[in-house]
Amino acid sequence: MKPVRIVTAIALAMLVSACASQIDAGVSETADAPGFLWGLWHGFIFPWSFIGSLFSPEIAVYSVPNSGGWYDFGFFLGITVLGGGSFFGSKKRGG
């Protein structure tokens, strides 16, 4: 029964990811567009930015326009690695 769940989860993830796209207006080729390092920073401060965005429309959790894939990769790393996503998801916490 476990392989069926894995295949179903993978199929669902592929189905949902097929719907994901970024509009051209969200990607900028200029030198001052936020890139990998800004994405890393924005991913790291995501929890605080999200809370702030609930109270102020001037606070955003994601920079648009940005440099595209590298910004997204930095944002992902910032949330998962720097933001504690990989630590809190682990079952073994040392000791």
QUILIN-V573990 format. One record per backbone hydrogen bond with DSSP energy under -1.0 kcal/mol. NH is the residue of the N-H (numbers start at 1). CO is the residue of the C=O. E is the energy in kcal/mol with one decimal. If there is no record, write none. Layout:
# QUILIN-V573990
[[NH | CO | E] [NH | CO | E]]
This chain:
# QUILIN-V573990
[[5 | 1 | -1.4] [6 | 2 | -2.1] [7 | 3 | -2.6] [8 | 4 | -2.3] [9 | 5 | -2.6] [10 | 6 | -2.5] [11 | 7 | -2.5] [12 | 8 | -2.4] [13 | 9 | -2.4] [14 | 10 | -2.4] [15 | 11 | -2.2] [16 | 12 | -2.4] [17 | 13 | -2.5] [18 | 14 | -1.5] [19 | 16 | -1.1] [26 | 23 | -1.7] [27 | 24 | -1.5] [28 | 66 | -3.1] [33 | 30 | -1.2] [39 | 35 | -2.4] [40 | 36 | -2.6] [41 | 37 | -2.3] [42 | 38 | -3.0] [43 | 39 | -2.3] [44 | 40 | -2.0] [45 | 41 | -2.2] [49 | 45 | -2.6] [50 | 46 | -2.9] [51 | 47 | -1.8] [52 | 48 | -2.4] [53 | 49 | -2.5] [54 | 50 | -1.1] [55 | 52 | -1.1] [56 | 52 | -1.7] [59 | 56 | -1.2] [66 | 26 | -2.4] [67 | 34 | -2.5] [72 | 68 | -2.2] [73 | 69 | -2.5] [74 | 70 | -2.3] [75 | 71 | -2.6] [76 | 72 | -2.5] [77 | 73 | -2.5] [78 | 74 | -2.6] [79 | 75 | -2.1] [80 | 76 | -2.7] [81 | 77 | -2.5] [82 | 77 | -1.4] [83 | 78 | -1.6] [85 | 79 | -1.0] [86 | 80 | -2.7] [88 | 84 | -2.8] [89 | 85 | -1.1]]
